[in-house]
Amino acid sequence: MVQFLIKRFIGLLFVVIGVTFITFIMGYFAPGDPIRLLLGSHQDPVVYAALRHSYTGSPGWCANRHHLGTESQ
């Protein structure tokens, strides 16, 4: 019985990791910019930048790597 549960748990892990990977890939390769779709025909660069910052936060860890102490000299 324990061996059966271990096999089912390992299968569950593969399914969860697989579904997560597929969902991420589908979202990453989806066409379009959600913020441009949200703004529609009223695209103001200032509003676009503000919404982009509010939805994504910082530009990313690559742009802020000086906080990590890995800044190249």
PALO-635507 format. One record per residue (C-alpha): residue in three letters; x, y, z. Coordinates in steps of 0.25 Angstrom, whole numbers, plus 5000, padded with zeros to 4 digits. Example, Ala and Ser with C-alpha at 12.3 -4.5 7.8 and 13.67 -1.06 7.14 Angstrom:
2
ALA504949825031;SER505549965029;
END
This chain:
73
MET500050005000;VAL501150105003;GLN501850064990;PHE500550094983;LEU500450234990;ILE501950264987;LYS501750234972;ARG500450324972;PHE501150434979;ILE502350434969;GLY501350434957;LEU500650554964;LEU501950634964;PHE502150604949;VAL500750654946;VAL500850774954;ILE502250814949;GLY501750784934;VAL500450864935;THR501250984941;PHE502250974930;ILE501250964919;THR500451084925;PHE501651174926;ILE502051144912;MET500651174907;GLY500651304914;TYR502051344910;PHE501851314895;ALA500451374895;PRO500351484885;GLY500051634888;ASP500251724900;PRO499251714911;ILE499451864914;ARG499251914900;LEU497951824900;LEU497451884913;LEU497752034908;GLY497052004894;SER497052124885;HIS497452224896;GLN498952194897;ASP499652304904;PRO501152274907;VAL501052324921;VAL499852244924;TYR500452124917;ALA501752134925;ALA501052154938;LEU500152024936;ARG501351954931;HIS502151984944;SER500851954953;TYR500651814946;THR502151774945;GLY502851844956;SER504251874954;PRO504951844941;GLY505451714946;TRP506651654953;CYS507651684942;ALA507451834942;ASN507551834957;ARG508751744959;HIS509551844966;HIS508651814978;LEU509151674978;GLY510651704978;THR510951644965;GLU511151774957;SER512251754947;GLN513351854948;
END
